[in-house]
Amino acid sequence: MIHLEHYTSIEKMTGILKSKKFQTAYPNNPGAADAVFNCFIVGCQYNKVQEYEGMGVKIIFEWSGETDYSAKSCVSPFLVDWKDVKSGILYNSPGWRAFIKPPLCGCFLKVYEVKIGDSYLKKYIEETTKSCSWLPKTIKEKKLKDSKENFKEKIHKSYKNKDLYIEITN
């Protein structure tokens, strides 16, 4: 089984898990680098110092579909002739990233684990609980801690011990 890492924001992650769909960032521009599902194959070397559409969450997927490691897939996504790239196949561009061109049915990309950065989660919870600013500091801190734990548990329950497969759409 191949594991893939995808970086995104908390808001996008909750939308992906709830809808069971990944919507590409530029659906009307098939030649754009973000018109595909971008990811990293666990165990491969990549330059991860890149700009991402969202930050704070790493979703780890299990990939059970076809993978192309041929020479044509091993070039920078900026040099790819997109008309030669088939939908629903995992392509690897070593050093840069891996990607899947949409559409992909919901039977090959399974949510395996979700990791949320503590500082991103804290900021997200603080933003969603602003109405509690009048509370004393100790109560606010407890509420923040409880909210973080409840949020993590809710996300965990949405995919653990379930077959949560994600579609890729454009």
KAVENRA-V903968 format. One record per pair of residues at least 24 apart in sequence whose C-alpha atoms are under 7 Angstrom apart, sorted by the first residue. I is the first residue (numbers start at 1). J is the second residue. D is the distance in Angstrom with one decimal. If there is no record, write none. Layout:
BEGIN
i:j:d
I:J:D
I:J:D
END
This chain:
BEGIN
i:j:d
1:62:6.4
1:63:6.4
1:64:6.4
2:62:5.8
2:63:5.2
2:64:7.0
3:41:6.0
3:42:5.5
3:60:6.5
3:61:5.5
3:62:4.7
3:63:6.0
4:39:6.1
4:40:5.4
4:41:4.6
4:42:5.7
4:60:5.5
4:61:5.0
4:62:6.4
4:63:6.9
5:39:5.4
5:40:5.1
5:41:6.5
5:42:6.7
5:58:6.3
5:59:5.7
5:60:4.6
5:61:6.4
6:38:6.8
6:39:4.7
6:40:6.7
6:58:5.6
6:59:5.2
6:60:6.4
7:54:6.7
7:55:6.1
7:57:5.7
7:58:4.6
7:59:6.4
8:53:6.6
8:54:4.2
8:55:4.8
8:56:6.4
8:57:5.3
8:58:6.5
9:54:4.4
9:55:4.6
9:56:5.3
9:57:5.6
10:56:6.4
10:57:6.1
20:165:6.6
20:166:4.7
20:167:6.3
21:166:5.1
21:167:4.6
21:168:5.8
21:169:6.9
22:166:6.7
22:167:6.0
22:168:4.7
22:169:6.1
23:168:6.1
23:169:5.0
23:170:5.6
24:169:6.4
24:170:5.2
27:170:4.4
31:82:6.3
33:77:6.4
33:78:6.8
36:99:6.3
36:100:5.7
36:101:4.7
36:102:6.2
37:99:5.4
37:100:5.1
37:101:6.4
38:97:6.9
38:98:6.0
38:99:4.5
38:100:6.8
39:97:6.0
39:98:5.2
39:99:5.8
40:97:5.3
40:98:5.3
41:98:6.6
45:94:6.7
45:95:5.8
46:94:6.3
46:95:4.0
46:96:5.3
46:97:6.2
47:95:5.5
47:96:5.6
56:116:5.9
56:117:5.2
56:120:5.3
57:115:5.7
57:116:4.5
57:117:6.2
58:114:5.9
58:115:5.1
58:116:6.5
59:113:6.0
59:114:4.6
59:115:6.3
60:111:6.3
60:112:5.4
60:113:5.0
60:114:6.1
61:109:6.1
61:110:5.3
61:111:4.6
61:112:4.9
61:113:6.9
62:109:5.9
62:110:5.1
62:111:6.4
62:112:5.9
63:108:5.7
63:109:5.0
63:110:6.6
64:108:5.0
64:109:6.8
65:89:6.8
65:108:5.2
66:90:6.3
67:91:6.0
68:92:6.8
102:168:5.5
102:169:5.4
102:170:6.1
103:168:5.3
103:169:5.0
103:170:6.7
104:167:5.4
104:168:4.9
104:169:6.8
105:167:5.0
105:168:6.9
106:165:5.2
106:166:4.9
106:167:4.2
107:165:5.8
108:165:6.9
109:165:5.4
109:166:5.5
110:163:6.6
110:164:5.6
110:165:4.2
110:166:6.3
111:159:6.5
111:164:5.7
111:165:6.2
121:148:6.9
END
